[in-house]
Amino acid sequence: MRDEKEKLSYKFMRTIKLSVIRYSLFAVCCSLMFTAGCRNKDLETFNNLEKDRFLVRTERARIKNIEDYLILVGSVKAMDEATLYPRVSGKLLRNLLTEGDPVKKDQPVALIERDEPGVVYEPAPVPSTLTGVIGRVYQDSGANVTPATPIALVVSQGTVRVVVDVPERYMGRVFPGQEAYIKVDAFPDTLFRGKVYRVSPVVDTRTRSAVVELLASNSDGRLKSGMFSEIRLVVGAKAGAVAAPSAAVLNENGRSYVFVPVNGTAVRRDVKTGIGNDDFIQIVSGLKAGDELITFGLYGLKDGSKIKVQE
């Protein structure tokens, strides 16, 4: 009888323990689910807040020397060049120089054998008319030539011209002495410096443009006659200006403005601008050096938009 009571008591206690364990596990699971739900809800709320914010980048206005320039295209030309012709008819005996060779004024570049039956002449030289380098050799030895046959092209090398067609609407901003930066495809990382030395007094009625010539030093001979060039002609400059990145300055109905970050919000600020170029623009008023402004993420941005500044 006693054994049966002990067995019943043991079973009863075991049932109670199992119930307690199950209840505890259930409570823990509920707690975890509740915590996860709260975290998911918090994460969803955070994501929604992030979706409502514009991701932007900022820079600070700075003191900088700014240049305003026209972007033009032109061709490199030798300062002086001359096509050499023989003085007599005959056969080209030989070329004395080849392309790229330096030549001095009056130095022979070729010899012509006169072709006159019964008469013997010394070979006639074809002298250079200027000092420079041989740019082209037009004829091979043995060719029949006349005084109208080009033999060689001589070009000067120390200084080159860059010939540019400037549209009529810009002519009031172009004057002799203005500086220019010249770039050619052969040397994409080099900016050659030049100056305006001649402005045509007439405008071509067909192209509505005028010819402007620049002079550029070419002591190393890298600029070759005939090269295509891109020119940045400086038409204005301001030293020590408050400068902002050009991409940050927007325009609406003729009014310029920028966005500045204030406590996680984009605030529109009207500015007055001066000269500028593709990289920077002068801020006459509305910003001072050191002020932070938004330079990236401007699409769709409005006054009061929530922002997140990307580091």
Secondary structure, DSSP 8 states (H G I E B T S, - for coil): -HHHHHHHHHHHHHHHHHHHHHHHHHHHHHHHHHHHHHHHHHHHHHHHHHHTSEEEEEEE-EEEEEEEEEEEEEEEEESSEEEE--SS-EEEEEES--TT-EE-TT-EEEEEEE--TT-----EEEE-SSSEEEEEE---TT-EE-TTS--EEEE--SEEEEEEEEEGGGGGG--TT-EEEEEETTSTT--EEEEEEEE-SS-BTTTTEEEEEEEEE-TT--S-TT-EEEEEEEEEEEEEEEEEEGGG-EEETTEEEEEEEETTEEEEEEEEEEEE-SSEEEEEES--TT-EEEEE--TT--TT-BEEE--
